[in-house]
Amino acid sequence: MAVTNLINLNQIKQELVVFLRNSDIISISDRGVTTSTNESIGTGDNVEVDFALAESNAKNVRNVKLDGSAQTFGTDYTVDYSTYTVTFTTAPGSAVAVTATYDYGSGDSIYPDFPRTDLGITSYPRMAVAVTSVATSEMGIGGAANINDILLSVYVYANGMAAVDDYIKDARSAFLQAKKDFYYLKFVTPVTQSPLINEPARGDKIYTRSLDIRAMFNVEDIS
């Protein structure tokens, strides 16, 4: 028996982090990154599928183009942020210009983990992504496939209650507009928000609230 399309929580969190960074919910300046626009990362030769980004601290690829034509993440290419490499499903054709727009920098404010409690006020705002739960059930009689209902949470930390709620509002709006635009998740929708919490460990000036995202219809085939 083999399971295909197995859900990968690390890939899911990475895609959500890139989505939040690309949505500019926290500004480029507050994140401390720089955007490299339509940078050449190589030329196609009908053989090579891997193309390295020029910066070795890329945070989020915003788009990839072949001769100016936008490509689709997952379907046409993937990104390995540990090696800063764009990998195409099919090798770009001979003499085709390969370009990418991406953010890079030594740090960031949006991560797939939680901020340390010893960070100073100037280190905020910050956002974190976590997988809260995964509920798996069989599809139909015989268990030929599993369907997974995944609950994810986006945590916002900011200086002041109003700032937190503004970031939460922008994050919720971004997810509402991109419900079917993810590759590793079939359909997402915001469902609930947590109470606003003061963070005494962060000097009583930082507040936090989470936005819960439900990801449905994620199928694993069993054969």
C-alpha positions in Angstrom: 0.0 0.0 0.0 1.3 3.5 -0.9 0.1 7.0 -0.1 0.5 9.7 -2.7 -0.1 13.4 -2.4 0.9 13.1 1.3 0.5 16.4 3.0 3.7 18.1 4.0 3.3 20.6 6.8 6.7 22.2 6.2 5.8 22.9 2.6 2.4 24.3 3.7 3.9 26.6 6.2 6.5 27.8 3.8 3.9 28.6 1.2 1.8 30.6 3.7 4.9 32.5 4.9 5.7 33.4 1.2 2.1 34.4 0.6 2.1 36.7 3.6 5.4 38.3 2.6 4.2 38.7 -1.0 0.9 40.3 0.2 2.9 43.2 1.8 0.8 43.0 5.0 4.0 44.2 6.8 5.8 46.7 4.6 9.1 46.1 2.9 10.8 48.7 5.1 9.4 47.2 8.3 10.5 43.7 7.2 14.0 45.1 6.5 14.2 43.5 3.0 14.9 44.7 -0.5 13.1 43.8 -3.7 15.1 42.7 -6.8 12.7 43.2 -9.8 12.8 41.1 -13.0 16.4 40.1 -12.3 18.0 37.8 -14.8 18.7 34.4 -13.3 19.8 32.7 -16.5 19.0 31.7 -20.1 17.2 28.5 -21.2 19.0 25.8 -23.1 16.3 23.0 -23.3 18.2 21.0 -20.7 18.8 23.0 -17.4 15.9 23.2 -15.0 17.6 24.7 -11.9 18.4 28.4 -11.8 20.0 30.1 -8.8 18.9 33.5 -7.5 21.7 36.0 -7.3 21.1 36.8 -3.6 21.9 34.0 -1.1 19.4 35.4 1.5 16.2 35.4 -0.6 13.0 35.4 1.5 10.2 35.2 -1.0 9.9 34.9 -4.7 7.1 37.2 -6.0 7.1 36.0 -9.6 9.1 34.1 -12.2 8.9 34.8 -15.9 10.1 33.2 -19.2 10.7 35.8 -21.9 8.4 38.1 -19.9 5.6 35.5 -19.5 4.6 34.8 -15.9 4.9 31.3 -14.7 2.7 29.5 -12.0 4.2 28.4 -8.7 3.9 24.6 -8.3 2.7 23.9 -11.8 5.6 25.5 -13.7 8.3 25.9 -11.0 9.1 25.5 -7.3 11.6 27.3 -5.0 14.1 25.8 -2.6 14.8 28.5 -0.1 17.6 26.5 1.5 19.6 26.7 -1.7 17.9 29.8 -3.2 17.1 27.8 -6.4 14.2 28.0 -8.8 13.4 24.6 -10.4 11.2 24.4 -13.4 9.0 21.4 -14.2 10.1 21.6 -17.8 13.5 23.0 -18.9 13.1 26.5 -20.5 13.7 26.6 -24.2 16.9 27.6 -26.0 17.8 31.3 -25.5 14.6 32.0 -23.3 15.3 34.7 -20.8 14.6 33.5 -17.2 13.9 36.3 -14.7 12.6 36.5 -11.1 11.3 39.2 -8.8 12.0 38.4 -5.1 12.8 40.0 -1.7 16.1 39.4 0.1 17.7 40.6 3.3 19.5 39.5 6.4 16.3 39.3 8.4 12.5 39.5 8.2 9.4 40.0 10.3 7.3 37.0 9.0 8.4 33.5 9.9 7.1 29.9 10.3 7.9 30.1 14.0 7.3 32.4 17.0 9.3 35.5 17.9 11.6 35.4 21.0 10.3 37.1 24.1 13.6 39.1 24.5 13.1 41.1 21.3 13.0 44.9 21.7 10.0 47.1 20.7 11.8 48.0 17.4 11.7 44.4 16.3 7.9 44.5 15.9 5.5 44.1 14.1 6.0 40.4 13.5 3.9 37.6 12.1 4.2 33.8 12.7 2.5 30.8 11.1 1.6 27.6 12.8 -0.3 24.4 12.0 -2.9 24.0 14.8 -4.5 20.7 13.8 -5.0 18.2 11.1 -8.2 16.2 11.0 -8.1 13.1 8.6 -11.1 11.0 7.5 -11.6 8.4 4.8 -13.3 9.3 1.6 -16.1 6.9 0.7 -16.3 3.2 1.4 -13.1 1.2 1.3 -10.8 4.0 2.2 -9.3 4.6 -1.2 -8.3 8.1 -0.2 -8.1 10.3 2.9 -9.3 13.9 3.1 -7.7 16.3 5.4 -9.1 19.3 7.1 -6.2 21.5 8.3 -6.4 24.4 10.7 -3.6 27.0 10.5 -3.1 30.1 12.6 -1.4 33.4 11.7 -0.2 35.2 14.8 0.3 39.0 14.7 2.5 40.8 17.2 2.5 44.6 17.2 3.0 47.7 19.3 -0.6 48.7 20.3 -4.0 47.2 19.9 -5.0 49.2 16.8 -1.9 48.1 15.0 -2.6 44.4 15.7 -6.2 44.7 14.4 -5.1 46.5 11.3 -2.6 43.7 10.4 -5.2 41.1 11.2 -7.7 42.8 8.9 -5.2 43.0 6.1 -4.3 39.3 6.5 -7.9 38.3 6.5 -8.6 40.3 3.4 -5.6 38.7 1.6 -6.8 35.2 2.4 -10.4 36.0 1.3 -9.1 37.1 -2.1 -6.8 34.1 -2.6 -9.0 31.2 -1.4 -8.1 29.0 -4.4 -4.7 30.4 -5.3 -2.5 28.1 -3.2 -0.6 25.1 -4.6 -0.2 22.8 -1.5 -3.7 23.7 -0.2 -6.8 23.2 -2.3 -9.1 25.8 -0.6 -8.5 28.1 2.3 -10.8 30.4 4.2 -10.4 32.5 7.4 -12.7 31.2 10.1 -12.1 32.7 13.6 -9.9 35.3 15.4 -8.6 34.9 18.9 -9.0 37.4 21.7 -6.5 40.3 21.8 -3.8 39.5 24.4 -1.3 41.8 26.1 2.2 40.4 26.2 3.8 41.2 29.6 7.0 39.3 28.7 7.4 41.9 25.9 7.2 45.0 28.0 3.4 45.4 28.2 3.4 47.4 25.0 3.2 44.5 22.5 -0.2 42.9 21.8 -1.0 39.8 19.9 -4.0 38.2 18.2 -4.3 35.1 15.9 -6.3 34.6 12.7 -7.4 31.0 12.2 -7.4 29.7 8.6 -9.2 26.5 7.6 -7.7 24.5 4.7 -10.2 22.0 3.3 -10.3 19.2 0.6 -6.7 18.1 0.9 -6.7 14.6 -0.5 -4.2 11.8 0.0 -4.6 8.8 -2.3 -4.1 5.3 -1.0 -3.3 2.4 -3.3 
